[in-house]
Amino acid sequence: EANHGPNSMVFIGNRLWMTIGGNTGAGGAVNVPTEFGVREEQWLTAALLYMDPFKPGFDGNCYDEGQDPWGKDPGCDVHIWATGLRNAYDFVHHSNGMIYATD
């Protein structure tokens, strides 16, 4: 069975960071029956996301048409830090300030 889904979750300060696996095996739409089903990638799949669950009014809403997924829309609670990660199972916040993920 496919296991590309929510994976690692880590708090860095007040921000919750989370990896979400891809819906596909190679980024394109799946046209044949597989364990992934017939699904395309979505805005918040195959990505490293961050959010501030302690922010007043936080309800976990996600990107929708007309909003900016790169964190510039104050109405969106979930933001994209990096995309194109097929199935980043884990990541680390290094002491040098960088975030490293496996894929």
All heavy atoms as an XYZ file, in Angstrom:
795
protein
N       0.836     -1.189      0.000
C       0.000      0.000      0.000
C       0.883      1.256      0.000
O       1.947      1.269      0.587
C      -0.893      0.028      1.229
C      -1.958     -1.058      1.252
C      -2.989     -0.894      0.150
O      -3.412      0.248     -0.126
O      -3.346     -1.901     -0.462
N       0.394      2.286     -0.604
C       1.108      3.563     -0.630
C       1.085      4.181      0.754
O       0.111      4.069      1.483
C       0.470      4.503     -1.643
N       2.158      4.810      1.128
C       2.228      5.428      2.450
C       2.655      6.881      2.360
O       3.334      7.381      3.225
C       3.180      4.644      3.353
C       4.578      4.557      2.782
O       4.850      5.059      1.694
N       5.478      3.923      3.502
N       2.288      7.551      1.299
C       2.625      8.963      1.156
C       1.524      9.778      1.812
O       0.464      9.967      1.241
C       2.720      9.369     -0.323
C       3.846      8.696     -1.035
N       4.309      9.161     -2.234
C       4.606      7.620     -0.741
C       5.299      8.396     -2.645
N       5.489      7.446     -1.749
N       1.761     10.254      2.985
C       0.765     11.033      3.713
C       1.463     11.950      4.680
O       2.654     12.241      4.527
N       0.763     12.431      5.690
C       1.426     13.233      6.726
C       2.479     12.383      7.422
O       2.237     11.226      7.754
C       0.287     13.595      7.677
C      -0.951     13.443      6.867
C      -0.668     12.338      5.892
N       3.651     12.944      7.584
C       4.736     12.197      8.202
C       5.223     12.905      9.451
O       4.530     12.946     10.438
C       5.861     11.972      7.187
C       5.466     10.978      6.116
O       5.004      9.890      6.414
N       5.623     11.352      4.866
N       6.391     13.496      9.429
C       7.003     14.081     10.606
C       6.353     15.399     10.999
O       5.973     16.199     10.151
C       8.486     14.316     10.320
O       9.141     14.759     11.482
N       6.195     15.615     12.305
C       5.704     16.891     12.840
C       6.661     17.335     13.945
O       6.979     16.552     14.839
C       4.298     16.743     13.413
C       3.256     16.453     12.365
S       1.573     16.539     12.998
C       1.535     15.092     14.035
N       7.111     18.599     13.868
C       8.074     19.125     14.828
C       7.707     20.576     15.139
O       7.392     21.340     14.230
C       9.514     19.079     14.252
C      10.496     19.770     15.171
C       9.934     17.651     13.984
N       7.758     20.951     16.424
C       7.627     22.356     16.784
C       8.998     23.005     16.745
O       9.952     22.496     17.321
C       7.035     22.515     18.192
C       5.547     22.543     18.208
C       4.831     21.405     18.517
C       4.862     23.715     17.914
C       3.454     21.424     18.528
C       3.481     23.744     17.918
C       2.775     22.590     18.231
N       9.092     24.125     16.056
C      10.265     24.994     16.082
C       9.737     26.342     16.541
O       9.053     27.030     15.789
C      10.940     25.092     14.703
C      11.363     23.702     14.205
C      12.139     26.041     14.763
C      11.875     23.673     12.776
N      10.012     26.678     17.798
C       9.365     27.852     18.387
C       7.870     27.588     18.497
O       7.460     26.508     18.914
N       7.054     28.559     18.106
C       5.602     28.373     18.130
C       5.065     27.781     16.839
O       3.861     27.562     16.725
C       4.891     29.704     18.391
C       4.978     30.111     19.842
O       5.232     29.294     20.715
N       4.771     31.379     20.102
N       5.914     27.569     15.868
C       5.457     27.028     14.587
C       5.500     25.505     14.595
O       6.482     24.901     15.016
C       6.325     27.525     13.438
C       6.077     28.948     13.066
C       6.884     29.311     11.854
N       6.542     30.639     11.367
C       7.178     31.254     10.395
N       8.195     30.663      9.796
N       6.810     32.452     10.017
N       4.426     24.914     14.092
C       4.373     23.482     13.879
C       4.740     23.222     12.418
O       4.124     23.778     11.511
C       2.967     22.942     14.161
C       2.744     21.462     13.878
C       3.668     20.591     14.740
C       1.285     21.094     14.104
N       5.748     22.408     12.207
C       6.221     22.055     10.863
C       5.809     20.625     10.590
O       5.856     19.764     11.478
C       7.740     22.186     10.782
C       8.218     23.590     10.934
C       8.273     24.321     12.093
C       8.697     24.447      9.910
N       8.765     25.569     11.839
C       9.032     25.677     10.503
C       8.880     24.286      8.543
C       9.537     26.738      9.787
C       9.389     25.348      7.820
C       9.718     26.557      8.436
N       5.404     20.339      9.333
C       4.896     19.020      8.986
C       5.244     18.677      7.542
O       5.143     19.522      6.659
C       3.376     19.024      9.150
C       2.690     17.747      8.751
S       0.876     17.885      8.772
C       0.578     18.360     10.452
N       5.656     17.441      7.314
C       5.867     16.975      5.945
C       4.615     16.232      5.482
O       4.004     15.490      6.238
C       7.085     16.040      5.835
O       6.907     14.926      6.710
C       8.365     16.769      6.180
N       4.237     16.465      4.236
C       3.101     15.783      3.612
C       3.623     15.121      2.338
O       4.209     15.788      1.484
C       1.972     16.768      3.246
C       1.519     17.568      4.459
C       0.803     16.024      2.599
C       0.779     16.788      5.505
N       3.416     13.831      2.223
C       3.860     13.102      1.040
C       3.009     13.414     -0.177
O       1.925     13.997     -0.078
N       3.513     13.031     -1.329
C       2.807     13.266     -2.581
C       1.676     12.276     -2.802
O       1.670     11.179     -2.263
N       0.710     12.673     -3.613
C      -0.396     11.791     -3.992
C      -0.025     10.871     -5.147
O      -0.786      9.978     -5.480
C      -1.617     12.614     -4.420
C      -2.322     13.231     -3.247
O      -2.203     12.772     -2.123
N      -3.063     14.281     -3.494
N       1.100     11.134     -5.789
C       1.498     10.350     -6.952
C       2.906      9.810     -6.740
O       3.604     10.225     -5.820
C       1.472     11.212     -8.230
O       2.487     12.206     -8.117
C       0.126     11.868     -8.440
N       3.324      8.929     -7.619
C       4.663      8.381     -7.520
C       5.716      9.215     -8.216
O       6.883      9.114     -7.934
N       5.292     10.064     -9.157
C       6.268     10.843     -9.916
C       5.780     12.245    -10.249
O       6.336     12.894    -11.119
C       6.635     10.105    -11.195
N       4.728     12.707     -9.594
C       4.264     14.068     -9.791
C       3.149     14.260    -10.791
O       2.404     15.216    -10.717
N       3.007     13.347    -11.749
C       1.939     13.467    -12.746
C       0.682     12.754    -12.289
O       0.694     11.963    -11.350
N      -0.408     13.063    -12.957
C      -1.674     12.402    -12.629
C      -1.555     10.901    -12.841
O      -0.900     10.443    -13.772
C      -2.787     12.961    -13.501
N      -2.161     10.129    -11.973
C      -2.153      8.679    -12.087
C      -3.362      8.282    -12.922
O      -4.502      8.539    -12.545
C      -2.208      8.015    -10.694
C      -2.248      6.511    -10.824
C      -1.015      8.442     -9.872
N      -3.128      7.685    -14.067
C      -4.207      7.323    -14.982
C      -4.566      5.845    -14.951
O      -5.500      5.420    -15.605
C      -3.835      7.716    -16.414
C      -3.648      9.212    -16.547
O      -4.378      9.991    -15.948
N      -2.658      9.622    -17.311
N      -3.814      5.053    -14.228
C      -4.107      3.626    -14.132
C      -4.305      3.293    -12.660
O      -3.754      3.967    -11.787
C      -2.966      2.775    -14.729
C      -2.822      3.032    -16.206
C      -1.654      3.036    -14.020
N      -5.097      2.280    -12.359
C      -5.314      1.921    -10.955
C      -4.010      1.481    -10.281
O      -3.346      0.562    -10.737
C      -6.309      0.765    -11.031
C      -6.936      0.863    -12.379
C      -5.901      1.479    -13.279
N      -3.635      2.173     -9.236
C      -2.470      1.812     -8.424
C      -2.837      2.025     -6.975
O      -3.932      2.473     -6.646
C      -1.234      2.690     -8.754
O      -1.481      4.013     -8.272
C      -0.932      2.708    -10.234
N      -1.884      1.751     -6.093
C      -2.131      1.987     -4.673
C      -2.319      3.469     -4.345
O      -2.804      3.817     -3.293
C      -1.009      1.390     -3.818
C       0.332      2.040     -4.002
C       1.178      1.396     -5.081
O       0.654      0.645     -5.922
O       2.391      1.653     -5.087
N      -1.920      4.372     -5.275
C      -2.106      5.803     -5.049
C      -3.513      6.259     -5.418
O      -3.901      7.362     -5.105
C      -1.110      6.623     -5.880
C       0.314      6.459     -5.416
C       1.178      5.642     -6.106
C       0.766      7.114     -4.291
C       2.489      5.484     -5.682
C       2.061      6.961     -3.861
C       2.932      6.139     -4.552
N      -4.261      5.440     -6.138
C      -5.568      5.869     -6.629
C      -5.384      6.812     -7.808
O      -4.282      7.011     -8.304
N      -6.459      7.394     -8.265
C      -6.409      8.323     -9.394
C      -6.503      9.736     -8.814
O      -7.568     10.321     -8.692
C      -7.551      8.040    -10.396
C      -7.467      8.991    -11.576
C      -7.478      6.607    -10.877
N      -5.362     10.270     -8.409
C      -5.314     11.585     -7.764
C      -4.160     12.393     -8.320
O      -3.089     11.859     -8.561
C      -5.126     11.449     -6.255
C      -6.251     10.750     -5.559
C      -5.934     10.600     -4.107
N      -4.900      9.564     -3.984
C      -4.427      9.143     -2.834
N      -4.834      9.672     -1.714
N      -3.511      8.204     -2.800
N      -4.373     13.677     -8.478
C      -3.294     14.590     -8.847
C      -2.722     15.200     -7.569
O      -3.323     15.112     -6.500
C      -3.832     15.693     -9.760
C      -4.345     15.184    -11.090
C      -4.861     16.313    -11.958
O      -4.721     17.485    -11.585
O      -5.404     16.005    -13.029
N      -1.572     15.837     -7.711
C      -1.034     16.572     -6.569
C      -1.927     17.769     -6.261
O      -2.569     18.333     -7.148
C       0.394     17.052     -6.858
C       1.396     15.944     -7.041
C       1.588     15.051     -5.823
O       1.134     15.387     -4.703
O       2.187     13.986     -6.003
N      -1.974     18.147     -5.009
C      -2.738     19.298     -4.537
C      -1.753     20.337     -4.006
O      -0.567     20.076     -3.855
C      -3.718     18.871     -3.443
C      -4.651     17.748     -3.852
C      -5.559     18.146     -4.990
O      -6.119     19.235     -4.986
N      -5.716     17.269     -5.962
N      -2.251     21.517     -3.680
C      -1.376     22.597     -3.211
C      -0.546     22.201     -2.003
O       0.594     22.609     -1.863
C      -2.188     23.843     -2.857
C      -2.523     24.660     -4.056
C      -3.742     24.735     -4.674
C      -1.647     25.503     -4.810
N      -3.663     25.567     -5.762
C      -2.395     26.059     -5.863
C      -0.293     25.836     -4.693
C      -1.839     26.930     -6.795
C       0.249     26.691     -5.616
C      -0.515     27.234     -6.648
N      -1.114     21.421     -1.106
C      -0.415     21.125      0.143
C       0.120     19.697      0.207
O       0.442     19.205      1.275
C      -1.341     21.390      1.334
C      -1.830     22.835      1.458
C      -2.790     22.978      2.623
C      -0.666     23.807      1.603
N       0.255     19.026     -0.947
C       0.866     17.696     -0.947
C       2.298     17.806     -1.459
O       2.674     18.785     -2.082
C       0.077     16.708     -1.820
O       0.045     17.167     -3.172
C      -1.343     16.514     -1.307
N       3.084     16.788     -1.161
C       4.490     16.747     -1.574
C       5.216     18.004     -1.106
O       5.917     18.660     -1.857
C       4.612     16.575     -3.087
N       5.040     18.341      0.187
C       5.550     19.620      0.673
C       5.951     19.560      2.142
O       5.541     18.673      2.887
C       4.479     20.693      0.490
N       6.742     20.550      2.535
C       7.032     20.836      3.935
C       6.205     22.068      4.281
O       6.328     23.116      3.638
C       8.523     21.107      4.145
C       8.961     21.563      5.542
C       8.610     20.515      6.595
C      10.447     21.861      5.554
N       5.326     21.930      5.264
C       4.394     22.994      5.639
C       4.702     23.509      7.032
O       5.306     22.810      7.845
C       2.955     22.450      5.640
C       2.511     21.685      4.405
C       1.123     21.098      4.629
C       2.541     22.581      3.182
N       4.265     24.739      7.312
C       4.362     25.253      8.674
C       3.101     26.039      9.019
O       2.383     26.525      8.154
C       5.610     26.127      8.877
C       5.588     27.440      8.134
C       5.120     28.594      8.749
C       6.054     27.540      6.825
C       5.107     29.806      8.068
C       6.049     28.730      6.146
C       5.572     29.863      6.780
O       5.555     31.059      6.104
N       2.831     26.106     10.309
C       1.662     26.821     10.806
C       1.912     27.233     12.253
O       2.791     26.683     12.909
C       0.423     25.935     10.714
C       0.511     24.676     11.546
S      -0.405     23.276     10.888
C       0.701     22.690      9.626
N       1.147     28.205     12.733
C       1.236     28.645     14.126
C      -0.090     28.341     14.808
O      -1.017     29.143     14.776
C       1.550     30.137     14.202
C       1.658     30.642     15.634
O       1.482     29.842     16.584
O       1.913     31.841     15.811
N      -0.208     27.157     15.436
C      -1.476     26.789     16.055
C      -1.821     27.620     17.285
O      -2.947     27.537     17.780
C      -1.285     25.316     16.422
C       0.184     25.143     16.539
C       0.790     26.114     15.572
N      -0.881     28.443     17.773
C      -1.143     29.288     18.922
C      -1.630     30.681     18.527
O      -1.985     31.486     19.383
C       0.118     29.414     19.783
C       0.634     28.080     20.235
C       1.781     27.552     19.691
C      -0.053     27.336     21.184
C       2.259     26.312     20.087
C       0.409     26.096     21.592
C       1.569     25.581     21.036
N      -1.646     30.968     17.220
C      -2.108     32.262     16.721
C      -3.594     32.427     17.043
O      -4.384     31.515     16.812
C      -1.879     32.338     15.209
C      -2.284     33.657     14.589
C      -2.008     33.654     13.101
C      -3.279     33.195     12.403
N      -3.213     33.276     10.946
N      -3.991     33.567     17.581
C      -5.412     33.781     17.841
C      -6.233     33.584     16.558
O      -5.865     34.070     15.495
C      -5.486     35.232     18.313
C      -4.113     35.517     18.857
C      -3.171     34.710     17.996
N      -7.297     32.827     16.657
C      -8.160     32.577     15.507
C      -7.710     31.426     14.628
O      -8.346     31.142     13.619
N      -6.615     30.747     14.992
C      -6.133     29.622     14.180
C      -7.218     28.559     14.072
O      -7.783     28.121     15.076
C      -4.881     29.007     14.813
C      -4.389     27.787     14.077
C      -3.541     27.922     13.003
C      -4.776     26.514     14.465
C      -3.076     26.812     12.312
C      -4.314     25.397     13.791
C      -3.470     25.548     12.710
N      -7.530     28.165     12.840
C      -8.476     27.069     12.642
C      -7.942     26.042     11.646
O      -8.660     25.130     11.250
C      -9.852     27.566     12.223
C      -9.872     28.215     10.847
O      -8.825     28.226     10.161
O     -10.936     28.718     10.461
N      -6.692     26.200     11.212
C      -6.069     25.224     10.337
C      -6.508     25.292      8.893
O      -6.276     24.363      8.137
N      -7.127     26.426      8.495
C      -7.569     26.497      7.096
C      -6.374     26.436      6.168
O      -5.269     26.788      6.526
C      -8.451     27.719      6.832
C      -7.687     29.031      6.782
O      -6.486     29.078      6.549
N      -8.383     30.116      7.011
N      -6.623     25.942      4.977
C      -5.557     25.718      4.017
C      -5.758     26.562      2.777
O      -6.776     27.218      2.608
C      -5.507     24.242      3.628
S      -5.084     23.175      5.004
N      -4.789     26.490      1.899
C      -4.811     27.255      0.659
C      -6.064     26.962     -0.146
O      -6.524     25.836     -0.244
C      -3.578     26.925     -0.176
C      -3.604     27.602     -1.510
C      -3.310     28.952     -1.634
C      -3.959     26.895     -2.643
C      -3.347     29.568     -2.855
C      -3.997     27.517     -3.878
C      -3.691     28.855     -3.973
O      -3.750     29.472     -5.185
N      -6.629     27.990     -0.713
C      -7.771     27.884     -1.609
C      -7.566     28.902     -2.720
O      -6.741     29.806     -2.603
C      -9.065     28.163     -0.851
C     -10.291     27.679     -1.603
O     -10.154     27.083     -2.690
O     -11.396     27.906     -1.099
N      -8.319     28.778     -3.805
C      -8.193     29.720     -4.913
C      -8.221     31.157     -4.401
O      -9.055     31.509     -3.587
C      -9.319     29.519     -5.922
C      -9.244     28.200     -6.671
C      -8.025     28.096     -7.550
O      -7.572     29.114     -8.100
O      -7.514     26.969     -7.694
N      -7.308     31.974     -4.871
C      -7.277     33.377     -4.490
C      -6.376     33.685     -3.317
O      -6.089     34.835     -3.044
N      -5.914     32.657     -2.604
C      -5.002     32.893     -1.492
C      -3.577     32.613     -1.947
O      -3.338     31.940     -2.941
C      -5.343     31.992     -0.311
C      -6.646     32.371      0.359
C      -6.920     31.483      1.551
O      -6.631     30.302      1.540
N      -7.472     32.064      2.586
N      -2.622     33.127     -1.211
C      -1.217     32.952     -1.533
C      -0.644     31.825     -0.683
O      -0.499     31.975      0.527
C      -0.473     34.260     -1.261
C       0.990     34.191     -1.612
O       1.493     33.087     -1.910
O       1.636     35.236     -1.601
N      -0.293     30.669     -1.255
C       0.203     29.553     -0.457
C       1.596     29.775      0.116
O       2.056     28.983      0.920
C       0.199     28.394     -1.447
C       0.418     29.052     -2.765
C      -0.327     30.369     -2.676
N       2.284     30.814     -0.303
C       3.657     31.037      0.154
C       3.715     31.877      1.413
O       4.759     32.396      1.776
C       4.492     31.663     -0.961
C       4.521     30.745     -2.140
C       3.840     30.883     -3.311
C       5.214     29.508     -2.235
N       4.085     29.811     -4.136
C       4.920     28.952     -3.491
C       6.065     28.811     -1.377
C       5.439     27.736     -3.914
C       6.577     27.602     -1.804
C       6.271     27.080     -3.055
N       2.602     32.017      2.130
C       2.631     32.638      3.442
C       2.396     34.131      3.453
O       2.545     34.763      4.485
N       2.035     34.726      2.324
C       1.835     36.169      2.297
C       0.379     36.554      2.527
O       0.054     37.707      2.635
C       2.314     36.732      0.961
C       3.792     36.494      0.749
C       4.255     36.992     -0.593
C       5.713     36.629     -0.761
N       5.977     35.929     -1.978
N      -0.520     35.567      2.588
C      -1.935     35.830      2.817
C      -2.217     35.612      4.301
O      -2.137     34.493      4.782
C      -2.805     34.908      1.966
C      -4.282     35.225      2.112
O      -4.690     35.736      3.174
O      -5.026     34.962      1.171
N      -2.532     36.666      5.050
C      -2.751     36.493      6.488
C      -3.976     35.643      6.810
O      -4.140     35.192      7.928
C      -2.919     37.924      6.994
C      -3.343     38.701      5.808
C      -2.702     38.045      4.621
N      -4.850     35.388      5.830
C      -6.036     34.588      6.084
C      -5.798     33.096      6.032
O      -6.646     32.310      6.437
N      -4.647     32.680      5.540
C      -4.346     31.249      5.428
C      -3.496     30.819      6.614
O      -2.449     31.411      6.881
C      -3.618     30.978      4.114
S      -3.408     29.222      3.763
N      -3.943     29.796      7.328
C      -3.216     29.344      8.519
C      -2.088     28.363      8.220
O      -1.197     28.187      9.025
C      -4.180     28.672      9.500
C      -5.075     29.665     10.212
O      -4.715     30.849     10.292
O      -6.139     29.242     10.706
N      -2.136     27.697      7.078
C      -1.128     26.693      6.719
C      -0.327     27.223      5.532
O      -0.898     27.639      4.535
C      -1.792     25.352      6.363
C      -0.744     24.321      5.980
C      -2.637     24.848      7.533
N       0.994     27.215      5.671
C       1.870     27.809      4.664
C       2.860     26.782      4.123
O       3.285     25.881      4.829
C       2.631     28.996      5.248
C       1.745     29.996      5.890
N       0.964     30.867      5.178
C       1.489     30.231      7.194
C       0.284     31.624      6.018
N       0.578     31.254      7.237
N       3.253     26.964      2.870
C       4.217     26.089      2.215
C       5.625     26.650      2.410
O       5.876     27.815      2.125
C       3.922     25.992      0.706
C       2.523     25.417      0.473
C       4.983     25.152      0.006
C       2.061     25.534     -0.956
N       6.539     25.808      2.883
C       7.949     26.190      2.984
C       8.732     25.656      1.787
O       9.577     26.329      1.230
C       8.554     25.652      4.281
C       9.974     26.052      4.481
C      11.080     25.293      4.234
C      10.449     27.312      4.940
N      12.220     26.007      4.530
C      11.859     27.256      4.969
C       9.831     28.484      5.340
C      12.643     28.309      5.377
C      10.624     29.543      5.754
C      12.004     29.446      5.766
N       8.437     24.402      1.401
C       9.128     23.784      0.263
C       8.181     22.795     -0.413
O       7.376     22.152      0.251
C      10.384     23.057      0.735
N       8.292     22.701     -1.742
C       7.467     21.753     -2.487
C       8.363     20.808     -3.281
O       9.576     20.986     -3.341
C       6.526     22.475     -3.467
O       7.320     23.201     -4.413
C       5.591     23.411     -2.757
N       7.743     19.813     -3.901
C       8.487     18.865     -4.729
C       9.101     17.728     -3.951
O       9.956     17.013     -4.462
N       8.672     17.532     -2.717
C       9.196     16.444     -1.898
C       8.286     15.234     -2.052
O       7.167     15.228     -1.562
C       9.253     16.873     -0.426
C      10.092     18.122     -0.162
C       9.886     18.598      1.268
C      11.545     17.842     -0.435
N       8.743     14.224     -2.760
C       7.899     13.073     -3.073
C       7.308     12.444     -1.821
O       6.123     12.195     -1.724
C       8.710     12.043     -3.846
C       7.926     10.804     -4.194
C       8.800      9.855     -5.026
N       8.180      8.557     -5.107
C       8.430      7.570     -4.266
N       9.298      7.740     -3.285
N       7.832      6.410     -4.395
N       8.147     12.170     -0.830
C       7.657     11.575      0.415
C       8.687     11.804      1.514
O       9.326     10.872      1.986
C       7.385     10.080      0.240
C       6.631      9.511      1.425
O       5.871     10.213      2.083
N       6.830      8.241      1.699
N       8.851     13.043      1.900
C       9.820     13.378      2.959
C       9.322     12.798      4.277
O       8.363     13.288      4.865
C       9.983     14.889      3.064
N       9.951     11.723      4.703
C       9.490     11.028      5.902
C       9.877     11.769      7.177
O       9.167     11.734      8.166
C      10.037      9.606      5.928
C       9.427      8.775      7.014
C       8.134      8.286      6.878
C      10.111      8.507      8.187
C       7.547      7.545      7.882
C       9.536      7.764      9.192
C       8.251      7.286      9.034
O       7.674      6.552     10.029
N      11.002     12.454      7.146
C      11.464     13.145      8.344
C      12.301     14.350      7.931
O      12.722     14.471      6.784
C      12.306     12.205      9.201
C      12.315     12.604     10.667
O      11.713     13.634     11.018
O      12.928     11.880     11.473
N      12.538     15.255      8.865
C      13.398     16.407      8.620
C      14.008     16.843      9.949
O      13.577     16.404     11.017
C      12.621     17.559      7.959
C      11.572     18.180      8.839
C      11.830     19.337      9.557
C      10.315     17.615      8.944
C      10.865     19.906     10.372
C       9.332     18.178      9.735
C       9.609     19.323     10.454
N      15.024     17.685      9.844
C      15.693     18.170     11.046
C      15.934     19.665     10.909
O      16.225     20.167      9.822
C      17.027     17.417     11.294
C      18.025     17.677     10.173
C      17.632     17.795     12.633
N      15.769     20.374     12.025
C      16.126     21.785     12.096
C      17.529     21.836     12.688
O      17.730     21.608     13.880
C      15.119     22.545     12.970
C      15.408     23.988     13.079
N      15.534     24.631     14.286
C      15.598     24.935     12.136
C      15.793     25.905     14.081
N      15.837     26.111     12.789
N      18.509     22.108     11.849
C      19.919     22.085     12.251
C      20.266     23.319     13.071
O      19.623     24.367     12.951
C      20.783     22.010     10.980
C      22.200     21.642     11.236
N      23.150     22.569     11.590
C      22.826     20.437     11.184
C      24.312     21.965     11.747
N      24.133     20.665     11.491
N      21.311     23.223     13.866
C      21.754     24.362     14.682
C      22.238     25.533     13.827
O      22.332     26.652     14.311
C      22.865     23.926     15.643
O      23.976     23.417     14.917
N      22.501     25.291     12.526
C      22.914     26.382     11.635
C      21.705     27.155     11.095
O      21.854     28.049     10.275
C      23.780     25.855     10.487
C      23.030     24.945      9.543
O      21.818     24.792      9.611
N      23.759     24.299      8.636
N      20.482     26.768     11.517
C      19.277     27.455     11.091
C      18.608     26.865      9.868
O      17.501     27.242      9.526
N      19.290     25.931      9.198
C      18.741     25.310      7.993
C      17.826     24.137      8.365
O      17.966     23.550      9.433
C      19.868     24.811      7.086
C      20.821     25.899      6.623
S      20.051     27.081      5.517
C      19.879     26.089      4.061
N      16.906     23.829      7.457
C      16.057     22.653      7.599
C      16.464     21.663      6.509
O      16.553     22.025      5.344
C      14.580     23.021      7.487
C      14.167     23.907      8.655
C      13.699     21.767      7.412
C      12.761     24.406      8.600
N      16.714     20.419      6.917
C      17.102     19.367      5.986
C      16.057     18.254      6.037
O      15.626     17.869      7.122
C      18.475     18.798      6.363
C      19.582     19.814      6.313
C      19.997     20.477      7.459
C      20.209     20.122      5.106
C      21.019     21.417      7.411
C      21.231     21.064      5.057
C      21.618     21.700      6.220
O      22.632     22.638      6.169
N      15.659     17.768      4.868
C      14.677     16.695      4.797
C      15.201     15.566      3.939
O      15.969     15.782      3.002
C      13.365     17.221      4.197
N      14.786     14.360      4.259
C      15.100     13.203      3.435
C      13.946     12.999      2.447
O      12.826     13.396      2.695
C      15.248     11.942      4.292
O      14.029     11.726      5.023
C      16.401     12.086      5.255
N      14.246     12.404      1.319
C      13.181     12.118      0.362
C      13.525     10.848     -0.398
O      14.594     10.597     -0.801
C      13.005     13.283     -0.612
C      11.735     13.162     -1.418
O      10.851     12.387     -1.034
O      11.636     13.854     -2.422
